[in-house]
């Protein structure tokens, strides 16, 4: 069935975009479509959700859908689009399964789909209601008032609303969607974590130029790096995201790699701004100190908190602080209290490894939270 689901996903997207090309021009990530990641994500999501409903009905579905609902709301998914997806998805089932797509099989998948879609649509309506928005009408102009080259491949953009209305409130750890024009009649949308703390009219996003072997350059990240200067105007969504800093007094661990530092820096700065006395451990892992974005800000914030320590681990210790350690990190050496709440952000494959190591070190897996950006959220988090 797995091979069939993969083919169904490919057929579904081809059919959907052929009939509704505006969706690939203005909503879906063209890069993930080109690499096949989006198709694989849909297949994994279908199988994963079906397995959850059939084999683990005791798990609250709303909890599983929360992350997806925030992503959907941030790009302006509209309720009527779920009917489009249903029709093209069931059509793909019929085309690929042929005689095996009996009325019973089709009805079962249709029922499963609407259980999934109705839960998402209800939650998304609640999220839109927080900002008094209509679905799909969530874009607002923001002006670039500062631009900082953090490393060779990472920039930070400080933004202010272009209008006189108050800044949409956010919680440390959340993100915004950014929509940029990429060619005539098309724009692309990506999510970027807010790397500044709440409480001011400005917000900051920290963006890595997306490029790598076997995949096209990131259309949005390259646009932000190469085309957006001081005074430039960007379209942003309100802030969304369910991986946010808790308000307890428990010890907290932040663990990041690469540009995964962004949402955790928002959390760390919020703790510093509010005079928190929580026990804080910040661990950052990177190829080298030169490539560590926001490193000196991390150093200053950790020093400002009375009960904070930071651990820097690099593959290359050239120009690194004297107390930096060489990768791989010995997780047991962190000596974390067992009631620690952990927040992780980095490449998905690394976060899966980190989680395993933290559980081995004694942390409660229910207290470990992740932030990830990419199409295959299901495989990463279930």
DANORHU-V630893 format. One line per field, one symbol per residue. phi: phi as a letter, one per 40 degrees, with the letter a starting at -180 (. if undefined). burial: b if it has 9 or more other ideal C-beta (glycine too) atoms within 8 Angstrom, else e. A space follows every 10 residues. Layout:
# DANORHU-V630893
phi: ???
burial: ???
This chain:
# DANORHU-V630893
phi: .dcccccccc cdcccccccb cccccbbccc cccccgcccc cccccccccc ccccbbcccc cdcccdcccc ccccbgdbdc cccdcdcccc ccdccccfcc ccdccccccc ccdccccccc cccccccccc bfbcdgbbcb cbbcbabbcc adbbbbbcbb dcbcccccca bdhcbbcbbb cbacgbabbb cbccbbcchb ccbbbbbccc aacgacdccc cccccbbbbd gcbbcbcccb hbcbccbcbc dbbbbbafcd cdcccccccc ccccgcbccb bbbbbacacc cccgcccddc ccccccbbbb bbbbcbcdgc dcccbccccc ccccfcdccc cbbbaiddcc cccdcdcccc chccccbbbb babicccccc bb
burial: eeebbbbbbb bbbebbbeee eebbbebbbb bbbebebbbb bbbbbbbbbb bbbeeeeeee beebbbbbbb bbbbbbbeee bbebbbebbb bbbbebbeee beeebbeebb ebbbbbbebb bebbbebbee eebebeebbb bbbbeebeeb beebbbbbbb beeeeeeeeb bbbbbbbbbb ebeeebbbbb bbbbbbbbee ebbbbbbbbb eeeeeeebbb bbbbbeebee ebbbbbbbbb bebbbeeeeb bbbbbbbbbb bbbbbbbbbb bbeeeeebeb bbbbbbebbe bbbbbebbbe bbeebeebeb bbbbeeeeeb eeebbeeebe beebebeeeb bbbbbbebeb bbebbebbbe bebeeebbbb bbebbbbbbb ee
